[in-house]
Each structure stands twice: as structure tokens, then as C-alpha cells.
Amino acid sequence: MRISKEPEERRNEILDAADKLFGQKGFDRTTTGDILDMVGIARGTLYYHFKSKEDIMDALIQRYNVRLLNAAQEIANDKSIPVNERITRVVLAMNLSGESDKEMMEHIHKPQNALMHQKIQKAIINGLTPILTGIIREGIQQSVYDTPYPHACMEMLVVYASVIFDGDMVEMTGEERAARIAAFIFNVERLLGTESGGLLSHIMPLFERNSGGG
């Protein structure tokens, strides 16, 4: 006997199954048949909610990004946190830390999931930049920063960090990574027109956390 479920509940079941399968087999090796078998639905039901496997992937990315960007925006809105610290907390909020999150990040970074990885990077760049820009504008009002290009500065920061420190894009030794981090902070401070060393104590923990402390 087929169980009838609300459209949103069924849609989330499909996404949950696809998420698990993409993690186990990779996006390219997962078929719509695999998803149908795991959820226990007919092909017509799947296509009622999603036009294709790529459509499912886009919906998964959207679900991840809504969750992450909402967390980042909540921090950005907290005026009790100093602007320098808020920038770091916002970026840290974009890091996935749960067990299922770690599995997701591992399979996103697999070669067969390159398209998914690219789409997530694009969504993060487009979503995170305006959130950080709002903090910078607030910092300008407080005379912490001095730049006529707050949005462009944050776009440069997010793009560079998401590509160079991604882990897959550029191969680096520990020494090379440390040098790039120092250069990154040096240049961000100048882009924002803030005092030298003003961001150091706030940004360094971000990289230390991402690299496991070393």
C-alpha cells in the first residue's frame, strides 16, 4: 500500500536520500533509480518534485546555503559584537562541523562532484559578500574602517579565501599556507583602511580552526 505524504515532506525525503547517495557514490554515479529505490516511490512522483538529478543537486545546494547564510546573517545582525570579531564569526558560521556536514564536504570535494562544488562556491560568494558588506559599512560609520568600496573589498576577500584556502584549488605546504595567510591579512587591512594588526587576532583563529591548529 502506497503511503500518501504532504508534498514538502516527500520533497525533503527525496533530498535526504539524494544527499546520502551523493555522499556514498558521488553525484555522477548516483542514478535517479538509486534515489527511487531508497525513498520507495514511483518515477512519476520524483519528477513531480524535480525535473532531473541536476535539479535535485541544485535544491540540495540551496538547502545547505539557506541554513548557512541564515546563521551568518543572524551573527551579522548582532550589534553587541564588535565589527572585527563579527567578520570572523560570520565566516566561521559558514564552516560545516557536524558529522553529516563533514561527510557532505568530503563528497563535494571529490572529483566526480566538481560541478556541485563549483555551484556551492558560487552561492557562498554571492550570499556571503553582501552580509559582510553590511558589517563593513557599520565599521565605516564607527571609523573602524575607511574604504569607498566596501562591497568590492568583501567580494575580493570572499573570492580569494574560497579559492586559495579551499584545499583543492592550490596545493601548499604548511609554510606556504602560513605565508599566504599573513599576506591575506596584510592586504585585507589595507583594503579596509584599518590599523595594521587590527584584524590579526580575529582572522587568525579562522585559519587555525580550518587547518586543525597547524
C-alpha positions in Angstrom: 0.0 0.0 0.0 1.5 3.3 -1.1 1.6 6.0 1.6 0.5 9.5 0.7 2.5 12.3 2.1 2.5 16.1 2.0 4.5 17.4 -1.0 7.0 19.2 1.2 7.6 16.1 3.3 8.1 13.9 0.2 10.4 16.5 -1.3 12.6 16.5 1.7 12.7 12.7 1.7 14.0 12.8 -1.8 16.6 15.4 -0.9 17.7 13.4 2.2 18.1 10.3 0.1 20.0 12.1 -2.7 22.3 13.7 -0.1 23.1 10.3 1.4 23.7 8.7 -2.0 25.8 11.5 -3.4 28.0 11.1 -0.3 28.3 7.4 -0.8 28.6 7.1 -4.6 29.2 10.6 -5.9 26.9 12.7 -7.9 27.8 11.2 -11.3 27.5 7.6 -10.2 24.1 8.1 -8.4 21.2 7.4 -10.7 17.6 8.5 -10.3 16.8 4.8 -9.9 19.0 4.7 -6.8 17.0 7.6 -5.3 13.7 6.0 -6.2 14.7 2.7 -4.5 15.9 4.4 -1.3 12.7 6.6 -1.0 10.4 3.9 -2.3 8.5 6.0 -4.7 7.5 5.8 -8.4 9.4 7.7 -11.0 6.5 10.0 -11.7 6.5 11.1 -8.1 10.2 12.0 -8.3 9.6 14.0 -11.5 6.6 15.8 -9.9 9.1 17.4 -7.5 12.3 17.6 -9.6 12.9 17.7 -13.3 16.2 16.0 -13.2 19.1 14.8 -11.0 20.8 18.2 -11.6 17.6 19.8 -10.3 17.9 17.7 -7.1 21.5 18.8 -6.7 20.5 22.5 -7.1 17.8 22.1 -4.4 20.3 20.4 -2.1 22.8 23.3 -2.5 20.0 25.7 -1.9 19.1 23.9 1.3 22.7 24.0 2.6 23.1 27.6 1.7 19.9 28.8 3.3 20.9 27.2 6.5 24.5 28.6 6.4 23.6 32.1 5.3 20.8 32.4 7.8 23.3 31.6 10.6 25.8 34.1 9.1 23.1 36.8 8.9 22.0 36.2 12.4 25.5 36.9 13.7 25.9 39.9 11.4 22.8 41.4 12.9 24.1 41.2 16.5 25.3 44.7 17.2 26.7 43.7 20.6 29.6 42.0 18.9 32.5 44.3 17.7 32.7 44.6 13.9 36.2 42.9 13.6 35.0 40.0 15.7 31.7 39.8 13.8 33.5 39.4 10.5 35.4 36.3 11.8 32.2 34.8 13.4 30.3 35.3 10.2 32.9 33.4 8.1 33.2 30.7 10.8 29.4 30.2 10.6 29.9 29.1 7.0 32.0 26.1 8.1 30.1 22.9 8.4 31.0 21.0 11.5 28.5 18.2 12.2 29.2 14.6 11.2 26.8 14.7 8.3 28.2 18.0 7.3 31.7 16.6 7.2 30.6 13.8 5.0 28.9 16.3 2.7 32.0 18.4 2.4 34.1 15.3 1.7 31.9 14.2 -1.2 31.6 17.7 -2.5 35.4 17.8 -2.8 35.6 14.5 -4.8 36.5 15.0 -8.5 33.1 13.5 -9.6 31.3 16.2 -7.7 33.2 19.1 -9.2 30.0 20.7 -10.6 28.4 20.6 -7.1 31.5 22.1 -5.6 31.5 24.9 -8.1 27.9 25.7 -7.5 28.3 25.9 -3.8 31.3 28.2 -4.1 29.3 30.5 -6.4 26.4 30.6 -3.9 28.6 31.3 -1.0 30.4 34.1 -2.8 27.1 35.7 -3.9 25.4 35.2 -0.5 28.3 35.9 1.9 29.6 39.1 0.3 26.6 41.3 1.0 26.4 40.1 4.6 30.0 41.0 5.2 29.5 44.3 3.3 26.8 45.3 5.8 29.3 44.8 8.7 31.9 46.9 6.9 29.5 49.7 6.3 28.8 49.7 10.0 32.5 49.7 10.7 32.9 52.7 8.4 30.3 54.6 10.4 32.3 53.8 13.6 35.5 54.9 12.0 37.0 51.4 12.3 37.3 51.1 8.5 37.9 53.6 5.8 37.2 52.5 2.3 35.0 53.8 -0.5 34.5 50.3 -1.9 33.1 48.1 0.9 31.3 45.6 -1.3 34.2 45.2 -3.7 36.6 44.7 -0.8 34.4 41.9 0.7 34.0 40.3 -2.7 37.8 40.2 -3.1 38.1 38.7 0.4 35.5 36.0 -0.1 36.6 35.0 -3.6 40.3 34.8 -2.7 39.6 32.9 0.6 37.2 30.5 -1.0 39.6 29.6 -3.9 43.1 29.8 -2.4 42.2 28.3 1.0 39.8 25.8 -0.3 42.2 22.9 -0.1 41.7 21.5 -3.6 42.4 24.5 -5.8 46.0 25.4 -4.8 48.5 22.9 -3.3 50.5 24.4 -0.5 53.0 23.3 2.2 52.3 24.4 5.7 54.9 27.1 5.3 53.4 28.4 2.1 50.0 28.4 3.7 51.2 30.5 6.6 52.8 33.0 4.3 49.6 33.4 2.3 47.6 33.8 5.4 49.9 36.6 6.6 49.8 38.3 3.2 46.0 37.9 3.1 45.5 39.6 6.4 48.1 42.3 5.5 46.2 43.2 2.3 42.7 42.9 3.8 43.7 45.5 6.5 44.9 47.9 3.7 41.8 47.3 1.6 39.6 48.2 4.6 41.8 51.2 5.6 42.1 49.8 9.2 45.1 49.9 11.5 47.8 47.4 11.0 47.3 44.3 13.1 43.6 45.3 13.8 42.3 42.2 12.2 45.1 39.8 13.0 43.8 38.5 16.3 40.3 38.0 14.8 41.1 36.4 11.5 43.9 34.1 12.6 41.6 31.8 14.6 39.6 31.3 11.5 42.5 29.8 9.6 43.8 27.9 12.6 40.5 26.2 13.0 40.3 25.3 9.3 43.8 23.8 9.4 43.3 22.0 12.6 45.6 24.3 14.5 48.6 23.9 12.3 
